[in-house]
Amino acid sequence: MKLMITTQVEENYGAHDWDGTGTCPQYWKFKGGNDYSYALGGHLRNSETLSELVQALRGQIEEDSVGYREYIIGWSVESDDYLTDFERSQLEYEGKITYRTRELKLLEAA
């Protein structure tokens, strides 16, 4: 089983012409999102533990700056052979998966 995490990406078009002084103009546009996976090692965890796992992985995924944002919008548990829509379309149109979903690992605490 694997944990699949889905994000939303936004780009601030107001930041493109900003000279860095004063307040950055705000003109956010939605730009799709990304999929991330985390191997659960064959055992299903309860939803509370999964929520904690998503929180532990959040720092590897989310970003928030004057020109770009990416944030988690959902997660699910899927089988090990699960393919995202993007991976399935690559197989259908190109016969292979060139761009795989990014696989996350838990970072060790220092």
N, C-alpha and C positions, 0 to 999 in steps of 0.2 A: 504494500500500500504506500501511497505517497500523498503528501500534503501539497495542494496546489493553491497558490496565492495569486490573486489578480489585482492589478493596480490601475489607477487613472493617472494620466500625464496631462499637465497643463503647461503652456508656454505663454509668457508675458510679452506680447508684441510691443508693449510700451517700453520695454527695456532695450530694444534694438537701437533706438536713436537717443537714448538717455546719455547725458554727458557725465553722470556720476555726482552731480551737485543737486541739492534739494531732494525732494521726494521723487522716487521713481514712478513714472506714469503707470497706471494699472489698466491693462487691456489683455486679460487672460483668455486664452482660447484652448479648448479641449483638443488633445492630440492623440487620442486612443489610449493605449495602456500596454502593460507587459504582463507576462505570466512567469511565475517562478515555481520551482518544485523543491520539495525536501523529502528525502527517503525516510519512511517511518520504520523501516527494518522489518516489515512483515507483521507487525503487531499493531492493532488499532488502539489508539488512546481515547480516553473519554473527552467530551467536548471542552471541559474545563482545562484539562491538560493541553489540548490542542490550542485553545485560546492563549495560554501561557507561552506555548511554542511560537505562535504567530508573533506575540509581543517580543520574544527573544530574537526573532529574525528581522523585526521591523527596521532596526538600524542599518541592515545591509540593503534595504530596499528603498526606504523613503528618503526624499530630498526636498528641501524647501529653500529656494534662493530668490533673488529679485527677478530672475528671468525664467525659472523652471521649477516645477513642483511635480513630485510623484508620490502618491499615497495609496495605501491599501484600501480596496473597496470590497473585498470578499475573499473567502477561502473555502475549500472543500477537500474531502478525502476521496481519492480516486485509486483505481487499480494500477499496478506497476506498468501495465501496457497502455495506459491512457495517453492519448495524443490531444494537444490543443487544436483549435480550429486552424491555426496557422501551420502547425506541423502536418495536419491532414491535407491541407491545400497544397503544401509542398510535395507531398507524396503523389497526390492526384495529378498535378500539372508538371512536375519535374522528375517524378519517379524516385526521389530520394529526399531526405531531410537534411538540408544544408545548415539551417539556423535552428538549433534546438533550444528548448526552454532552459533558462539558466537554473542550474541546480545549486541550492544553498547548503551550507554546512554551518553548524553551530560554532561560533567563535569561542575560543577558550578565554576565560577571564584572566586578566594579568595579575 
